[in-house]
Amino acid sequence: MKQDEDAPLVSVIIALYNGVTFIRETLYSVFNQTYLNFEVIIVDDGSSDGSVALIAEHFPDIRVIRQSNQGAAAARNKGLSAARGAYVITLDQDDVLSPDFIAKMAERLAKERVFGVVANGYYIDSEGKRLRKIMKSRVKSFELKQMCIVNPIATPSQVMMDRIQLLELGGFDTELRGSEGGPVAEDWELWIRILKRNRLVLVDEDLVSYRIHESNSFKKFDKVLISELKIVDKAMADVRSLNLIKGYRYLFYSYKVVKYGSDYKGGFMALMKAVKFNPRLLFQPRWHYYTVYIMASYIKGGFFH
């Protein structure tokens, strides 16, 4: 495909940790782009499953930077420091881009001159089957106060950002990982910092597939909740009531642990904590919906089994 010589370089940064199962499909989706002026930087975060060897065999020209296991945030930041592009994408090792992802996102980012642009798309399962839409609401841009309540961006793979602005902001927060490692919500914290100073704009086209499977952080609710509560205390005191936000964190947690983990006791306890932090939730339709959902799920799946 012919392309304008002035098209900005885009850096695709992939934090890799034991990603042998899906990394080949992810990389094929990158190299199948209609946009030609991009570089790929993989930061291996201490993999031990043969994923680095697979990349060397099938994609020998990709630049791979290796480090001891420090978490995705540190790996993304190392890739960011090595990147040369005007724009960057921090692509997860198991997600898939549509062929025109970079072209459409780079065009919109150049036009809008904002911090970043966010694509829509679908959740997919381990086999690549579409499950549901990532974002159903049609927002043109993301608001800081609403982002504090709920993060509609499912994965950093949806976002293309201005590299210089991201460097000036300090990249991803590596302190959220904690001593035990594991999944964190460092992307949510980054979106909040971005929205305090600039804008994120939606490109409402289905350009990315976010894969849900047993090995990623989607279902590790307890660790994610702990990280989210740390972020609330650290980043949101100047935006909204901390108790209000914590109430919503427990509310969303109650739904997830029942829907995806069948933890009925945990769901009920989280509902009570949600109201303790934010009594106004009792007047929210969502709280009543979650309460009915958890009770119905318990009757159906817990009480009779």
VEXLUM-372446 format. One line per field, with one value per residue (C-alpha): x, y, z; residue in one letter. Coordinates in Angstrom, 3 decimals. Example, Ala and Ser with C-alpha at 12.3 -4.5 7.8 and 13.67 -1.06 7.14 Angstrom:
<rs>
X	(12.300,13.670)
Y	(-4.500,-1.060)
Z	(7.800,7.140)
rest	(a,s)
</rs>
This chain:
<rs>
X	(0.000,1.305,1.561,2.425,6.130,5.224,3.051,4.185,6.033,3.899,5.530,3.738,4.960,4.120,4.834,5.435,5.176,4.673,2.528,3.374,-0.282,-1.471,1.556,1.835,-1.769,-1.270,1.863,0.235,-2.513,0.165,2.033,-1.251,-1.818,-2.653,-0.498,3.155,5.231,5.409,7.928,7.361,9.142,8.648,9.764,10.072,9.253,11.048,9.171,9.947,7.526,9.334,7.525,10.802,12.118,8.882,9.272,12.903,11.859,8.820,9.541,13.352,13.416,11.412,13.346,13.122,14.279,14.635,14.276,13.660,10.019,8.877,5.303,3.516,3.809,7.609,7.811,5.637,7.717,10.937,9.440,8.324,11.861,13.131,10.370,10.979,7.438,5.360,2.519,2.544,0.270,0.790,-0.664,-1.417,0.198,-3.113,-5.216,-5.872,-5.943,-8.074,-6.020,-6.912,-6.423,-3.192,-4.298,-7.580,-6.223,-3.181,-5.341,-7.723,-4.957,-3.230,-6.521,-7.659,-4.265,-5.234,-3.325,-4.850,-7.625,-9.568,-10.955,-14.045,-14.193,-15.239,-14.404,-13.331,-12.722,-9.636,-10.810,-11.346,-15.150,-16.831,-18.602,-19.929,-19.156,-16.564,-18.290,-22.004,-22.324,-21.569,-19.403,-17.303,-14.726,-14.099,-14.873,-12.619,-15.383,-17.064,-13.736,-13.295,-16.560,-16.169,-13.414,-15.039,-11.663,-11.184,-7.550,-4.616,-4.662,-7.588,-5.540,-3.068,-1.200,1.166,4.593,6.104,3.110,3.152,6.856,6.240,3.460,5.803,4.288,2.588,2.756,5.021,4.366,0.855,2.118,2.960,5.429,3.483,3.121,0.029,-2.554,-3.112,-5.220,-2.350,-4.083,-7.084,-4.722,-3.037,-6.346,-7.175,-3.831,-4.287,-7.779,-6.553,-4.498,-5.778,-8.325,-9.012,-11.338,-13.346,-12.983,-16.258,-15.262,-14.622,-10.855,-9.586,-10.450,-9.796,-9.243,-10.662,-9.095,-7.990,-4.408,-5.084,-6.093,-9.774,-10.944,-8.450,-10.953,-9.483,-6.088,-7.627,-9.928,-6.994,-5.146,-8.227,-8.660,-4.996,-5.583,-8.632,-6.609,-3.639,-5.165,-8.739,-8.899,-8.946,-11.660,-14.533,-15.470,-13.243,-16.025,-18.330,-15.770,-14.901,-18.588,-18.733,-15.571,-17.196,-20.465,-18.820,-16.742,-19.903,-21.300,-18.079,-17.310,-20.789,-21.069,-17.591,-16.612,-19.901,-18.729,-22.148,-20.917,-18.263,-20.858,-23.231,-20.415,-19.204,-22.733,-22.837,-19.419,-20.540,-23.468,-21.315,-18.962,-21.664,-25.216,-26.570,-26.148,-29.383,-31.165,-29.307,-31.044,-27.728,-27.432,-30.907,-30.156,-26.957,-28.746,-31.489,-28.924,-26.828,-29.870,-31.233,-27.830,-27.546,-30.988,-30.252,-26.648,-25.797,-28.835,-29.745,-26.200)
Y	(0.000,3.437,5.942,9.591,10.001,12.480,9.976,10.063,7.096,5.066,2.947,-0.245,-1.277,-4.739,-5.770,-9.531,-11.988,-15.686,-14.838,-17.762,-18.728,-15.532,-13.373,-14.717,-13.754,-10.348,-9.661,-10.822,-8.261,-5.565,-6.544,-6.748,-3.000,-0.816,1.892,1.280,3.660,1.906,0.175,-2.686,-2.831,-5.836,-5.629,-9.116,-8.951,-12.128,-14.708,-18.393,-20.054,-19.870,-16.777,-14.939,-17.898,-17.995,-14.315,-14.833,-17.682,-16.113,-12.373,-12.118,-8.400,-7.278,-5.424,-7.273,-5.652,-7.957,-7.207,-9.073,-9.378,-5.896,-5.777,-4.438,-0.783,-0.938,-2.881,-0.342,2.514,0.862,0.480,4.100,5.262,3.321,4.413,6.882,7.400,10.548,8.354,5.224,2.249,0.037,-3.145,-6.079,-9.362,-11.137,-8.442,-8.092,-4.974,-4.548,-3.868,-0.152,0.483,2.501,4.379,5.580,6.306,8.231,10.281,11.214,12.003,14.295,16.056,16.452,17.381,15.896,13.604,10.454,8.777,5.701,3.015,0.944,-2.773,-6.128,-8.494,-11.856,-15.234,-17.430,-18.758,-15.278,-15.408,-12.041,-11.776,-8.224,-4.615,-2.873,0.522,0.869,4.580,7.103,9.656,11.982,12.523,11.247,13.338,13.305,13.064,10.200,8.383,8.443,6.538,3.989,3.275,2.522,1.767,-1.981,-2.195,0.112,-1.544,0.734,3.906,5.742,8.543,11.383,10.055,13.351,14.180,10.679,11.030,14.423,12.907,10.196,7.174,4.412,4.357,1.457,1.865,0.407,-3.116,-3.797,-6.249,-9.335,-8.276,-9.339,-7.325,-3.669,-0.889,1.314,2.117,3.605,5.733,6.966,7.957,10.010,11.826,12.502,13.922,16.275,18.100,17.190,15.149,11.617,11.408,8.403,6.935,5.044,2.283,-1.379,-1.429,-3.645,-6.985,-7.383,-11.008,-12.452,-15.697,-17.381,-16.082,-12.346,-9.962,-9.637,-12.166,-11.358,-9.141,-8.989,-7.686,-5.259,-3.867,-3.332,-1.441,0.616,1.690,2.762,4.836,6.481,7.617,8.689,10.416,11.500,13.568,16.771,15.533,13.876,12.524,9.547,7.681,8.201,6.685,3.796,2.986,2.557,0.402,-2.038,-1.914,-2.919,-5.527,-7.113,-7.699,-9.078,-11.608,-13.090,-12.995,-14.352,-16.050,-17.235,-15.724,-14.942,-14.173,-11.862,-10.153,-9.495,-8.222,-5.886,-4.511,-3.669,-1.990,-0.007,1.460,2.056,4.226,5.839,5.667,7.541,4.355,3.166,5.625,4.494,2.056,0.275,-0.696,-2.235,-4.040,-5.545,-6.541,-8.347,-9.939,-11.267,-12.602,-14.273,-15.778,-17.131,-18.714,-20.240,-21.300,-21.247,-22.187,-25.260,-26.594)
Z	(0.000,-0.939,1.896,2.361,3.131,5.867,7.747,11.400,12.818,15.241,17.956,18.967,22.428,23.728,27.315,27.129,29.992,29.222,26.233,23.982,23.460,21.764,20.885,17.328,16.499,18.109,16.065,12.828,13.458,13.761,10.613,8.702,9.123,6.128,7.729,6.905,9.010,12.372,14.615,17.039,20.390,22.653,26.259,27.723,31.431,32.501,30.418,30.934,28.511,25.188,23.908,23.230,21.230,19.240,18.351,17.342,15.048,13.375,13.692,13.692,12.857,15.884,18.541,21.869,25.102,28.096,31.796,35.035,36.037,37.107,35.849,32.791,33.808,34.048,30.781,28.967,30.339,29.165,25.711,25.804,26.571,23.555,21.164,18.354,17.094,17.286,18.527,20.696,21.317,24.378,22.956,25.260,24.247,23.643,21.950,18.226,16.045,12.931,9.764,9.718,13.432,13.134,10.014,11.466,14.921,13.672,11.321,14.119,16.598,14.113,13.441,17.057,18.564,21.929,24.285,22.887,20.943,22.055,19.742,20.334,19.693,21.111,23.920,22.492,24.098,23.870,20.498,19.074,19.241,19.769,23.117,23.391,22.572,24.747,24.896,24.199,25.023,22.301,24.079,21.949,24.669,28.171,31.255,34.314,36.919,35.085,34.604,38.399,38.768,36.003,33.500,30.128,28.509,28.818,27.726,26.897,23.473,22.600,23.020,20.800,22.566,21.796,22.832,24.008,26.162,27.658,28.503,30.088,32.183,33.467,31.735,33.707,37.511,38.553,42.297,42.080,41.495,45.149,46.624,45.530,41.911,40.045,38.116,38.826,37.357,36.252,32.986,34.847,36.920,33.742,32.123,35.212,35.118,31.406,31.857,34.560,31.952,28.491,26.539,25.349,22.338,21.176,17.698,17.669,15.289,16.076,15.684,18.519,20.099,23.823,24.713,27.941,29.165,32.380,32.249,32.054,34.822,33.877,36.468,39.256,40.996,44.509,43.418,40.970,43.676,46.061,43.327,42.487,46.112,46.190,43.071,44.609,47.635,45.523,42.527,43.172,46.351,44.299,41.930,43.805,47.242,48.011,49.795,46.834,44.462,46.794,47.045,43.293,43.281,45.716,43.801,40.517,42.343,43.814,40.348,38.863,41.599,41.250,37.463,36.730,39.989,41.561,44.874,46.338,49.849,48.475,46.320,49.241,51.460,48.721,48.315,52.025,51.856,48.832,50.753,53.837,51.794,49.691,51.169,48.148,46.151,47.740,45.464,42.336,39.951,39.402,43.074,43.005,39.741,41.166,44.382,42.480,40.145,43.040,44.894,41.764,40.980,44.512,44.346,40.974,41.403,45.084,47.108,45.075,44.663)
rest	(m,k,q,d,e,d,a,p,l,v,s,v,i,i,a,l,y,n,g,v,t,f,i,r,e,t,l,y,s,v,f,n,q,t,y,l,n,f,e,v,i,i,v,d,d,g,s,s,d,g,s,v,a,l,i,a,e,h,f,p,d,i,r,v,i,r,q,s,n,q,g,a,a,a,a,r,n,k,g,l,s,a,a,r,g,a,y,v,i,t,l,d,q,d,d,v,l,s,p,d,f,i,a,k,m,a,e,r,l,a,k,e,r,v,f,g,v,v,a,n,g,y,y,i,d,s,e,g,k,r,l,r,k,i,m,k,s,r,v,k,s,f,e,l,k,q,m,c,i,v,n,p,i,a,t,p,s,q,v,m,m,d,r,i,q,l,l,e,l,g,g,f,d,t,e,l,r,g,s,e,g,g,p,v,a,e,d,w,e,l,w,i,r,i,l,k,r,n,r,l,v,l,v,d,e,d,l,v,s,y,r,i,h,e,s,n,s,f,k,k,f,d,k,v,l,i,s,e,l,k,i,v,d,k,a,m,a,d,v,r,s,l,n,l,i,k,g,y,r,y,l,f,y,s,y,k,v,v,k,y,g,s,d,y,k,g,g,f,m,a,l,m,k,a,v,k,f,n,p,r,l,l,f,q,p,r,w,h,y,y,t,v,y,i,m,a,s,y,i,k,g,g,f,f,h)
</rs>
